[in-house]
Amino acid sequence: MPDLLLELFSEEIPARMQAKAADDLRRMVTDKLVAEGLVYEGAKAFATPRRLALTVHGIPTRQSDLKEERRGPRVGGPDAAIQGFLKATGLARIEDAKIQTDPKKGDFYIALIEKPGRATIDVLAEILPVIIRTFPWPKSMRWGARSTKSGSLSWVRPLHSIIATFGPETEDPDVVKFSVDGIEAGQTTFGHRFMAPSAISVRRFADYEAKLKAAKVVLDPQARKDIILADAKQLAFAQGFELVEDQVLLDEVAGLVEWPVALMGSFDEEFLSIPGEVIRATIRNNQKCFVVRDPKTGKLANKFILTANIEATDGGKVIVAGNERVIRARLSDAKFFYETDLKTKLEDRLKKFDQIVFHEKLGTQAERIKRIERLTAEIAPLVGADVAKAKRAAHLAKADLLTEVVGEFPELQGLMGKYYAQAQGEDASVAAASEDHYKPQGPTDRVPNDPVSAAVALADKLDTLAGFWAIDEKPTGSKDPYALRRAALGAIRLIVDNTLRLPILDVAKSALAGLPEKSDAEKLPGDLLSFFADRLKVQLRDQGARHDLVDAVFSLGGQDDLLLVVRRVEALGKFLDTDDGKNLLAGTKRASNILSIEEKRDKRTFDGAPDAGLYRLDEEKTLAKAIEQVRSEASAAVQKEDFATAMSAMAKLRPAVDAFFDKVKVNDDEPAVRENRLKLLNEIRAATRAVADFSKIEG
Amino acid sequence: MDALPAHMRPERSFQGFILALQRFWAEQGCVILQPYDMEMGAGTFHPATTLRALGPKRWNAAYVQPSRRPKDGRYGENPNRLQHYYQFQVIMKPSPPNLQDLYLKSLAAIGIDSGIHDIRFVEDDWESPTLGAWGLGWECWCDGMEVSQFTYFQQVAGVECAPVSGELTYGLERLAMYVQGVDRVYDLNFNGRDGADKVTYGDVFLQAEQEYSRHNFEHADTAILFEQFKMAEDACKKYLMAGWNEGGNQREHLMALPAYDQCIKASHVFNLLDARGVISVTERQSYIMRVRELAKACGEAWVHTEAGRAV
């Protein structure tokens, strides 16, 4: 079956847009084919800086013929309906329609529509220009003389030519005939901008890819990445170094070249006095080059690896020299910034925060820092941190935001604070908190375990959460501009991973009280707690745990110690994996179901202790005894926060519950006995609430 | 090129470098203009770009524009930061289909051979909030150094560009430093001569950098500057108002250029105030808005002039 080759050749497409554009092209073309009844065998899209390309193989030559019966109006229906039906179906006269008899509704007209399938190449000629015109570039532009016309083509950068061929592997394919804004689809493209700029005529994908390769264009981005990575590693290795791998940079660099050539350059060793992260940020962000390290020490070497887009006739000497000059200038700037920063103590920078607004309703950065300091002092004793150190850490943690290096490289915030704090002789924990109080940033980020860092990190996150809650800027749907979900998840991980005991409600109340914006102190802490509960559910679900168990625990009420919640959930999960757990859950659910039916029927509840004098059967007595025993054992264990023991106590309930349901008829004919039995069922439900609300558990 | 005397070769002299670019773009049909006689932050502010980018008429021009960035002054102590430097500006309306090729040829004309240099077009979307302008294009890199800005204007002075112009801006000092192989801008050979006849960039501009840095950061009189901003703003509005001629069969404007001069002036005064650090973060936004309002009104006036409107 025939294949489609499509290439859209343009001026340089931004690197960051290429992967998605290739994907969009594949998706749009194949979706449209399928919608046209053309099922294909496979498709693959590619992007280079100057082209998007797509191959779709195994497309039928034609659409199959379509036969469709369309039901029309009632025989003898209004003329307008009949005329409409004729128009919609293309029938010339109503006599051409069949009549179908429906025993209930009478006779209807039926039109038999036969739509002969069209040649695929004609379908392509119709759909491709539409796809090109509606292509979802994040930003697109007009250009040239045609840009005066309304409806002129918009593309990411000027589009120069289009290849569109369709045909079987064994024959010369046909050009799909269409044009977009004056660009006729054909079978011509161009090679590498400098090394092989001439026009190339291509027929089908294999031929296209091979000819491009000969014309110094590696079409497949993955192949370019592989080349860059292998060559860069090799270059580093040859000099006894090791490449510092960087996937994001690799992706970007592969989007900047059609013919990657890795080259190594060096810089003056004196620059190695700058922190390695600053060197790397300078070289990576500004110059898109990789850095290398000494495998023995792990420290950066005074080398870098650039990826040129050309095999230079001088072997790259001039290119390396040029890049070295730029990197030298950049590193001297960085060194100057770093050394300038070191001349000012972190605390002396804080005054400037008076001028910087954090958020118009939440005051200045200076006010925010004060709030974090106060909250840190409250949290510190709860998490085992030295209060004085924690306060000092909170005082300095944000100071590096006003340094030159962080101004230049915002991603180094915190880290630079740590270096500057170390340089001015701060305590190691205080210095570390500058960097670590931002952590964890995401589900895979490291969680700081120094109590000082943990205290500042929790204060920072809780101030943020309380603040945005107070001004009603909560995340909605996919919108979370202040990354509040991440902050809550960060707080949860800090608490759980460090096994911290923190009464979140109290801390939240305190955080809210310190804000400039007055807020509803009654409602908000609870709101915030349920936000934590939601985050915890998401996190547990991501870890493969059951989120309904989180509900079962939070539903008990008063659960604002997240660590205990997690432990309870874990113990509950383990318990429910056992046979005892499963059966007890089933028994409890059965008890609850019966109760809710009977409660509805009698319009009353069955609270209160059962009367021992009304027990008629042994199973009732055994169950009552078991409940009493389990309740005291479980609550003692819960008191000791030993949830595993509480759960095994629960397990003892199971045989009694099972036997009860086996032998005892709840709805006894004697009303007093019935009521007593229902009360006993209620006791089962109550007893299990020592560990969780079983009614929230699924299954 | 071989006919050139050695001291005029672009790789030897700064002035030869500028002349080579002018000659190249003259060959492509550009009118070679002289710098605009006002202080401005970039070549884009020259009415030959800002205003001429608007309206349907063809327009191809190239010129050097001294650019003032008061905040970038470093008292002559930084090897490549200047508060006054030269931009070489090319504008072609409509953007020709081979503009990238023309650009690469212009690099060849100043001695940058694409066979041994690594030339790249790296995404850079251009936006000038003060001019109410934006476009898409690239930074052009040569061996890892940004040497030019390449933009397809989509909107200027709040007006949709139809047709779209292509704009090229070369940072002349930086490019010349690269071509001459010097690391300090003041060491650039200005006239291409040797020995006692040699004049360097430093000979021409070092003292100016020192004096203007003092002026920009320490002495520029902020009270006067605030006053000047207001005056320029008022004058701009006044000339705009006076320029409208509603008579006849079409609405036309008769003083777009003088009004726009006042917009340029307001913008430069704002830059000076900014360098003096007397404009707070929140005020900054409002000043930028005020200049933009002027620019937009000038653009609106321009498209009602002889040169700016449809034939």
Interface residues (C-beta under 8 A of the other chain):
Chain A: E11 E12 P14 A15 R16 P49 K139 S140 M141 R142 W143 G144 A145 R146 S147 T148 V156 R157 P158 H160 F194 L256 V257 Q287 K288 C289 L306 A308 N309 I310 A312 T313 D314 K317 V318 I319 A321 G322 N323 R325 V326 I327 R328 A329 Q355 I356 V357
Chain B: P56 P79 N80 P94 S95 P96 P97 Q100 S114 G115 I116 H117 D118 I119 R120 F121 V122 E123 D125 G135 L136 G137 W138 C142 D143 G144 M145 Y152 Q154 C161 A162 P163 V164 G166 Y178 D183 S280 V281 T282
